[in-house]
Amino acid sequence: MEGNYKDPNNPPDPIDVEFIAEGQDAINKYEGLEGAHCIPYDFC
């Protein structure tokens, strides 16, 4: 991915995002991923 968010003539490419969960379900899915980091408000 190339581009610079500070340069209006060379913006980065858009990123596709898929919404699959919210709330505690989202936290559980994230924490189950390999290499996931602690979510600060979850006090893990």
C-alpha positions as CSV (number, residue, x, y, z in Angstrom):
1,M,0.0,0.0,0.0
2,E,1.4,3.3,-1.0
3,G,0.4,6.9,-0.6
4,N,0.5,9.6,2.0
5,Y,-2.6,10.6,4.0
6,K,-1.1,14.1,4.3
7,D,-0.7,14.6,0.6
8,P,-4.0,15.3,-1.2
9,N,-2.3,14.5,-4.6
10,N,-1.2,11.0,-3.4
11,P,-3.8,9.6,-1.0
12,P,-3.5,6.0,0.2
13,D,-5.7,3.3,-1.4
14,P,-9.0,2.6,0.4
15,I,-9.3,-0.4,2.6
16,D,-12.3,-2.7,2.4
17,V,-13.7,-3.5,5.9
18,E,-16.4,-6.1,6.7
19,F,-18.5,-5.6,9.8
20,I,-19.0,-9.0,11.5
21,A,-19.5,-8.4,15.2
22,E,-20.1,-5.8,17.9
23,G,-19.8,-5.5,21.6
24,Q,-18.5,-8.5,23.6
25,D,-18.8,-10.7,20.6
26,A,-16.4,-8.5,18.7
27,I,-13.9,-8.5,21.6
28,N,-14.1,-12.3,21.8
29,K,-13.5,-12.7,18.1
30,Y,-10.5,-10.3,18.2
31,E,-8.9,-11.9,21.2
32,G,-9.2,-15.3,19.5
33,L,-7.0,-14.1,16.6
34,E,-3.4,-15.1,16.4
35,G,-1.2,-12.2,17.4
36,A,-4.1,-10.2,18.9
37,H,-3.1,-7.5,21.5
38,C,-4.9,-6.6,24.7
39,I,-7.9,-4.3,24.3
40,P,-7.2,-1.6,26.9
41,Y,-10.8,-1.1,28.2
42,D,-11.2,-4.9,28.6
43,F,-8.4,-4.9,31.3
44,C,-6.8,-8.1,30.0
